[in-house]
Amino acid sequence: MTPGNTLDASVPAHVPAHLVHGFDYYNAPELKREPHRSMHEFVKSRPPIFYTPHNGGHWVVGRSSDALEMLRQPENFSSDPQYNWAARVPRTVPQQYDPPDLTEYRKIISPFFSPVAIRAMEPQIRAVARSLIAAVEPRGGCEFLEDVAEEFPVVVFLQMAGAPLSDRHHLVDLADKAVRDPDRAVRMRVVLNLAEYVKASIADRRRNPGPDLISHIAQARFHDRPLTEDELVGMGVLLFLAGLDTVAAALAFSMLFLARNPAHYATLRRDPATIVPAIEEILRVHGVAGMERGVTHDFEYGGAPMRRGDRILFVPQLYGFDQPGLDDPFKVDFTRSVSPHLAFGAGPHRCIGSHLARTEMRVFLEEWIAAVPSFAIAPGADVAMRGGNVWSPVALPLVWPASGAAA
């Protein structure tokens, strides 16, 4: 990547020199400005699968076709932590399991994330969106991440989980460090802090069960036995990490694009039915979350000699630009018949929360276009980005013609 980045691991003997390229997905300067375009330009000029010594050393899968195939092969590219030294502790459930256990664990939480369940939640989701928009709209501006994006999906998830809304800022801070801090020791420490929070929540729900998600997993069974303490904590940690960060980042990128492209925003206002395809198109060009796997045995894939325990990094943030048959991939076109992407992954681990994420984004945009006729980035604002496992703007100051006096 940019010369001067510190390489923090030696290159294993089985990796040929021509496949070694510096790629630091936490600290690269290219991630600070227009990360999707600059990272796409970087990876397309490298081998389809290459090795970086950054962040402990790992393979990077730069092409969507390889990623799609590999994500469908858990027998070769596993989520089991035994094959990935950088996997989270505690072991997250079901993320860090492969079929058939993955399938059984997903059955526990899938009723809360099914299309039917999410449709039933929509009035609640809409109420949260309206409340947040009503709070900022009279001011004529806001820092969108802090005032809205880090509140909206977090409040929705905490209501779903039955967790106190007063804990949201502490939890958002933990999630942010868990997915973006370049120091693995810091990431592990904050995940353990989150695990302690989950343990306390589960203990409380065992004493005072309710209809919420945490009460449900506290009473769940795996086949014919209750979940162990480690399984309960691992499932809770995963749900909190997923519910607290990724949708906030996706919303921020959506609003950044619409602020920079008023004609596209006018299209949404003129025809709200366009919101659904618009979300898919924005997710295609502004994906947020990466994912990892570990190699299960020694073999060669796509010209890359892999060994058991090699770490694999997928970058779905970039896979919307090289989809087969896609014309002019950097053009955002809300009228595309299909906007192919891997923003929610692929294969047996495909994101179970995709229905919730899409509904949150759709409902929020429906409410925003009804309340705000036009908006822009605040004059003089410098919108910086941050990398890590989840990409996001650092801050997003927006302004618009206010309808009333400042609150």
C-alpha positions as CSV (number, residue, x, y, z in Angstrom):
1,M,0.0,0.0,0.0
2,T,1.5,3.4,0.8
3,P,5.3,3.1,1.4
4,G,6.2,3.5,5.1
5,N,3.5,1.3,6.6
6,T,5.0,-0.9,9.3
7,L,5.0,-4.6,8.5
8,D,4.3,-6.4,11.7
9,A,4.8,-10.1,10.8
10,S,7.3,-12.1,8.8
11,V,6.2,-13.6,5.5
12,P,5.7,-17.4,5.9
13,A,8.0,-19.6,3.8
14,H,5.2,-21.0,1.7
15,V,4.1,-17.6,0.4
16,P,6.0,-16.6,-2.8
17,A,7.4,-13.1,-3.0
18,H,5.3,-12.0,-6.0
19,L,2.1,-12.5,-3.9
20,V,3.2,-10.3,-1.0
21,H,1.7,-6.8,-1.0
22,G,1.3,-4.4,1.9
23,F,-2.4,-4.0,2.8
24,D,-3.3,-2.5,6.2
25,Y,-7.0,-2.4,6.6
26,Y,-6.8,-0.5,9.8
27,N,-4.2,2.2,9.2
28,A,-3.7,2.6,5.4
29,P,-3.8,6.3,4.4
30,E,-6.0,5.3,1.4
31,L,-8.8,4.4,3.9
32,K,-9.0,7.9,5.1
33,R,-10.4,9.3,1.9
34,E,-12.9,7.6,-0.5
35,P,-11.9,4.2,0.8
36,H,-14.1,2.1,-1.6
37,R,-12.7,3.7,-4.8
38,S,-9.0,3.8,-3.6
39,M,-9.0,0.3,-2.2
40,H,-10.6,-1.0,-5.4
41,E,-7.9,0.6,-7.4
42,F,-5.3,-1.0,-5.1
43,V,-6.6,-4.5,-5.2
44,K,-7.4,-4.7,-8.9
45,S,-3.8,-4.0,-9.7
46,R,-2.6,-6.9,-7.4
47,P,-3.0,-10.6,-7.8
48,P,-6.6,-11.8,-7.2
49,I,-5.5,-13.4,-3.9
50,F,-2.4,-11.9,-2.3
51,Y,-0.6,-11.9,1.1
52,T,0.0,-9.0,3.4
53,P,2.3,-9.0,6.4
54,H,0.2,-6.3,8.1
55,N,-1.9,-7.0,11.2
56,G,-0.2,-10.3,11.9
57,G,-0.2,-11.5,8.3
58,H,-3.1,-12.8,6.2
59,W,-4.3,-13.5,2.7
60,V,-6.6,-10.9,1.0
61,V,-9.3,-12.0,-1.5
62,G,-9.7,-9.1,-3.9
63,R,-12.2,-10.5,-6.4
64,S,-15.9,-11.1,-5.9
65,S,-15.9,-14.3,-7.9
66,D,-13.3,-15.9,-5.7
67,A,-14.9,-14.6,-2.6
68,L,-18.3,-16.1,-3.5
69,E,-16.8,-19.5,-4.2
70,M,-14.7,-19.5,-1.1
71,L,-17.5,-18.4,1.2
72,R,-19.5,-21.4,0.0
73,Q,-16.7,-23.8,1.0
74,P,-16.6,-24.0,4.8
75,E,-14.8,-27.3,4.5
76,N,-11.8,-25.4,3.1
77,F,-12.3,-21.9,4.5
78,S,-13.6,-22.3,8.0
79,S,-15.1,-20.0,10.6
80,D,-13.8,-22.3,13.4
81,P,-11.3,-20.3,15.5
82,Q,-8.9,-23.3,15.5
83,Y,-8.0,-22.3,11.9
84,N,-7.7,-18.5,12.5
85,W,-5.3,-17.2,15.2
86,A,-7.0,-13.8,15.1
87,A,-10.5,-15.1,15.9
88,R,-12.4,-13.4,18.7
89,V,-12.4,-14.6,22.3
90,P,-15.0,-15.6,23.4
91,R,-16.0,-17.7,20.4
92,T,-19.0,-16.0,18.9
93,V,-22.1,-18.0,18.1
94,P,-23.1,-18.9,15.4
95,Q,-20.5,-16.8,13.5
96,Q,-17.5,-18.9,14.4
97,Y,-19.1,-22.3,13.7
98,D,-19.5,-24.2,10.4
99,P,-22.3,-26.5,9.3
100,P,-23.9,-28.5,10.7
101,D,-23.6,-26.8,14.1
102,L,-23.9,-23.4,12.4
103,T,-27.3,-24.4,11.1
104,E,-28.6,-25.5,14.5
105,Y,-27.3,-22.4,16.3
106,R,-29.0,-20.1,13.6
107,K,-32.3,-21.9,14.3
108,I,-32.2,-20.4,17.8
109,I,-32.2,-16.8,16.8
110,S,-33.7,-16.9,13.3
111,P,-37.3,-16.4,14.6
112,F,-36.3,-12.9,15.7
113,F,-34.8,-12.0,12.3
114,S,-37.3,-13.6,9.9
115,P,-39.1,-11.4,7.4
116,V,-42.4,-11.9,9.3
117,A,-40.8,-10.9,12.6
118,I,-39.2,-7.8,11.1
119,R,-42.4,-6.7,9.5
120,A,-44.1,-6.9,12.9
121,M,-41.3,-4.7,14.3
122,E,-41.7,-2.0,11.6
123,P,-44.1,0.3,13.6
124,Q,-41.6,0.3,16.5
125,I,-38.7,1.0,14.1
126,R,-40.6,3.8,12.4
127,A,-41.4,5.4,15.8
128,V,-37.7,5.4,16.7
129,A,-36.8,7.0,13.3
130,R,-39.5,9.7,13.6
131,S,-38.4,10.6,17.1
132,L,-34.8,11.0,16.2
133,I,-35.6,13.0,13.1
134,A,-38.0,15.2,15.0
135,A,-35.3,16.0,17.5
136,V,-32.8,17.2,15.0
137,E,-34.9,18.6,12.1
138,P,-35.7,22.0,13.8
139,R,-32.0,22.7,14.4
140,G,-31.2,22.8,10.7
141,G,-28.2,20.5,11.1
142,C,-26.6,17.7,13.1
143,E,-23.6,15.5,13.4
144,F,-25.3,12.6,11.8
145,L,-23.3,9.7,13.2
146,E,-23.5,10.9,16.8
147,D,-27.0,12.4,16.8
148,V,-28.8,9.8,14.5
149,A,-26.8,6.9,13.0
150,E,-25.4,5.7,16.3
151,E,-28.7,6.1,18.0
152,F,-31.3,4.7,15.6
153,P,-30.2,1.1,15.0
154,V,-28.8,0.9,18.5
155,V,-32.1,1.9,20.1
156,V,-33.9,-0.6,17.9
157,F,-31.6,-3.4,18.8
158,L,-31.6,-2.6,22.6
159,Q,-35.4,-2.6,22.5
160,M,-35.2,-6.0,20.7
161,A,-32.7,-7.3,23.3
162,G,-34.5,-5.9,26.3
163,A,-31.4,-3.9,27.3
164,P,-31.5,-0.5,29.0
165,L,-31.4,2.4,26.6
166,S,-29.2,4.2,29.1
167,D,-26.4,1.8,28.3
168,R,-26.3,2.6,24.6
169,H,-23.3,5.1,24.6
170,H,-21.1,2.7,26.6
171,L,-22.0,-0.2,24.3
172,V,-21.5,1.8,21.1
173,D,-18.0,2.8,22.4
174,L,-17.2,-0.9,23.0
175,A,-18.4,-2.0,19.6
176,D,-16.4,0.8,17.9
177,K,-13.2,-0.3,19.5
178,A,-13.9,-4.0,18.9
179,V,-14.1,-3.6,15.1
180,R,-11.8,-0.6,14.4
181,D,-8.9,-0.4,17.0
182,P,-5.7,-1.5,15.2
183,D,-4.3,-3.0,18.4
184,R,-5.6,-6.6,18.7
185,A,-5.0,-6.5,22.5
186,V,-7.4,-3.6,22.8
187,R,-9.9,-5.3,20.6
188,M,-9.8,-8.5,22.7
189,R,-10.0,-6.5,25.9
190,V,-13.2,-4.6,24.9
191,V,-14.8,-7.8,23.6
192,L,-14.2,-9.4,27.0
193,N,-15.8,-6.3,28.6
194,L,-18.8,-6.8,26.3
195,A,-18.9,-10.4,27.3
196,E,-19.1,-9.4,31.0
197,Y,-22.0,-7.1,30.1
198,V,-23.7,-10.0,28.2
199,K,-23.2,-12.3,31.2
200,A,-24.9,-9.9,33.5
201,S,-27.8,-9.4,31.0
202,I,-28.3,-13.2,30.7
203,A,-28.3,-13.6,34.5
204,D,-30.9,-10.8,34.8
205,R,-33.1,-12.3,32.2
206,R,-33.0,-15.7,33.9
207,R,-34.4,-14.0,37.0
208,N,-36.8,-11.8,35.1
209,P,-37.5,-13.4,31.7
210,G,-39.5,-11.5,29.1
211,P,-40.4,-11.6,25.4
212,D,-37.0,-10.1,24.3
213,L,-34.1,-11.7,22.4
214,I,-31.8,-12.1,25.4
215,S,-34.5,-13.9,27.4
216,H,-35.0,-16.2,24.4
217,I,-31.4,-17.2,24.1
218,A,-31.0,-17.6,27.9
219,Q,-33.7,-20.3,27.7
220,A,-32.6,-21.8,24.3
221,R,-31.4,-25.4,23.7
222,F,-28.9,-26.8,21.3
223,H,-30.3,-30.1,20.1
224,D,-31.5,-31.7,23.4
225,R,-29.4,-29.7,26.0
226,P,-29.4,-26.1,27.3
227,L,-26.7,-23.8,25.9
228,T,-23.5,-23.7,27.9
229,E,-22.4,-20.5,29.5
230,D,-19.8,-20.0,26.8
231,E,-22.3,-20.5,24.1
232,L,-24.7,-18.0,25.6
233,V,-22.1,-15.4,26.0
234,G,-20.7,-16.0,22.5
235,M,-24.2,-15.6,21.0
236,G,-24.9,-12.5,23.0
237,V,-21.5,-10.9,22.1
238,L,-22.1,-11.5,18.4
239,L,-25.7,-10.1,18.5
240,F,-24.5,-6.9,20.3
241,L,-21.6,-6.3,18.0
242,A,-23.7,-6.8,14.9
243,G,-26.6,-4.7,16.2
244,L,-24.6,-1.8,17.4
245,D,-22.3,-0.9,14.5
246,T,-22.9,-2.1,11.0
247,V,-26.2,-0.4,10.2
248,A,-25.0,2.9,11.7
249,A,-22.0,2.8,9.2
250,A,-24.3,1.8,6.3
251,L,-26.7,4.7,7.1
252,A,-23.8,7.1,7.4
253,F,-22.5,6.2,3.9
254,S,-26.0,6.4,2.5
255,M,-26.5,9.9,3.8
256,L,-23.0,11.0,2.8
257,F,-23.8,9.9,-0.8
258,L,-27.2,11.6,-0.9
259,A,-25.8,14.8,0.6
260,R,-23.2,14.8,-2.2
261,N,-25.7,13.9,-4.9
262,P,-28.9,16.1,-4.5
263,A,-30.3,14.8,-7.8
264,H,-30.4,11.3,-6.4
265,Y,-32.0,12.6,-3.3
266,A,-34.6,14.4,-5.3
267,T,-35.4,11.1,-7.1
268,L,-36.2,9.5,-3.7
269,R,-38.4,12.3,-2.7
270,R,-40.2,12.3,-6.0
271,D,-40.7,8.5,-6.0
272,P,-40.3,6.9,-2.5
273,A,-40.7,3.5,-4.2
274,T,-37.2,4.0,-5.5
275,I,-35.8,3.7,-1.9
276,V,-35.7,-0.1,-2.0
277,P,-33.5,-0.4,-5.1
278,A,-31.6,2.7,-4.0
279,I,-30.5,0.9,-0.8
280,E,-29.2,-2.0,-2.8
281,E,-27.3,0.2,-5.1
282,I,-25.8,2.2,-2.2
283,L,-24.8,-1.0,-0.4
284,R,-23.2,-2.1,-3.6
285,V,-20.8,0.9,-3.8
286,H,-20.6,1.6,0.0
287,G,-20.3,-1.8,1.7
288,V,-19.2,-1.6,5.3
289,A,-18.3,-5.0,6.9
290,G,-15.4,-7.4,6.2
291,M,-15.2,-11.0,7.2
292,E,-12.5,-13.6,7.9
293,R,-12.0,-17.3,7.6
294,G,-9.2,-19.8,8.3
295,V,-7.7,-22.4,6.0
296,T,-8.4,-26.0,7.1
297,H,-5.7,-27.9,5.3
298,D,-2.8,-27.4,3.0
299,F,-3.7,-26.8,-0.7
300,E,-3.5,-24.3,-3.5
301,Y,-6.4,-22.0,-4.4
302,G,-6.3,-19.6,-7.4
303,G,-2.5,-19.8,-7.6
304,A,-2.1,-19.1,-3.8
305,P,-0.3,-21.8,-1.8
306,M,-2.3,-22.0,1.4
307,R,-1.5,-23.8,4.6
308,R,-3.7,-24.9,7.5
309,G,-4.2,-22.0,9.9
310,D,-3.6,-19.3,7.3
311,R,-5.9,-16.4,7.9
312,I,-8.2,-15.2,5.1
313,L,-9.6,-11.6,4.8
314,F,-12.6,-10.9,2.6
315,V,-13.4,-7.4,1.6
316,P,-17.1,-7.3,0.6
317,Q,-16.8,-3.5,0.7
318,L,-15.2,-3.8,-2.7
319,Y,-17.1,-6.7,-4.3
320,G,-19.8,-4.6,-5.7
321,F,-17.4,-3.2,-8.3
322,D,-16.4,-6.3,-10.2
323,Q,-19.7,-8.2,-10.5
324,P,-20.1,-10.0,-13.9
325,G,-22.0,-8.0,-16.5
326,L,-22.1,-4.8,-14.4
327,D,-21.7,-1.7,-16.6
328,D,-19.9,1.4,-15.2
329,P,-19.6,0.0,-11.6
330,F,-18.8,3.4,-10.0
331,K,-22.0,5.0,-11.3
332,V,-24.8,4.9,-8.8
333,D,-27.9,4.1,-10.7
334,F,-31.2,3.7,-8.8
335,T,-32.8,2.2,-11.9
336,R,-30.6,-0.8,-12.2
337,S,-32.6,-4.0,-12.6
338,V,-30.2,-5.6,-10.1
339,S,-27.4,-4.3,-7.9
340,P,-25.3,-7.3,-7.1
341,H,-23.1,-7.2,-4.0
342,L,-21.9,-9.3,-1.1
343,A,-22.6,-6.7,1.6
344,F,-24.3,-9.4,3.7
345,G,-21.8,-12.1,2.8
346,A,-22.6,-15.4,1.1
347,G,-22.9,-19.1,1.7
348,P,-24.1,-20.7,5.0
349,H,-22.9,-17.7,7.0
350,R,-24.9,-15.1,5.1
351,C,-25.9,-12.4,7.6
352,I,-29.0,-13.4,9.5
353,G,-29.8,-9.8,10.2
354,S,-30.1,-8.7,6.6
355,H,-33.9,-8.3,6.7
356,L,-33.6,-6.1,9.8
357,A,-30.8,-4.0,8.3
358,R,-32.7,-3.4,5.1
359,T,-35.9,-2.5,6.9
360,E,-34.1,0.0,9.2
361,M,-32.5,1.7,6.2
362,R,-35.7,1.8,4.2
363,V,-37.8,3.1,7.1
364,F,-35.3,5.7,8.1
365,L,-35.0,7.1,4.5
366,E,-38.8,7.1,4.2
367,E,-39.1,9.2,7.3
368,W,-36.1,11.4,6.4
369,I,-37.4,12.4,2.9
370,A,-40.8,13.2,4.4
371,A,-39.2,15.6,6.9
372,V,-36.2,17.1,5.1
373,P,-36.7,18.5,1.6
374,S,-32.9,18.9,1.0
375,F,-29.7,18.7,2.9
376,A,-25.9,18.9,2.3
377,I,-22.6,18.4,4.1
378,A,-21.9,21.4,6.3
379,P,-19.8,24.0,4.5
380,G,-16.1,23.5,5.1
381,A,-16.5,20.1,6.7
382,D,-13.8,17.6,5.9
383,V,-15.4,14.1,6.0
384,A,-12.7,11.6,7.0
385,M,-13.1,7.9,6.9
386,R,-11.9,5.0,9.1
387,G,-11.0,1.5,8.3
388,G,-11.0,-1.8,10.3
389,N,-13.5,-4.6,10.1
390,V,-16.3,-2.1,9.6
391,W,-15.6,1.0,7.4
392,S,-17.4,4.2,8.3
393,P,-17.1,8.0,8.1
394,V,-15.6,9.4,11.3
395,A,-18.2,12.1,11.5
396,L,-20.8,13.5,9.1
397,P,-21.9,17.1,9.8
398,L,-25.1,17.8,7.8
399,V,-27.1,21.0,7.3
400,W,-30.6,21.7,5.9
401,P,-33.2,24.5,5.8
402,A,-34.8,24.2,9.3
403,S,-38.6,24.3,9.6
404,G,-38.6,25.8,13.0
405,A,-36.5,27.4,15.7
406,A,-33.5,25.6,17.0
407,A,-34.2,23.2,19.8
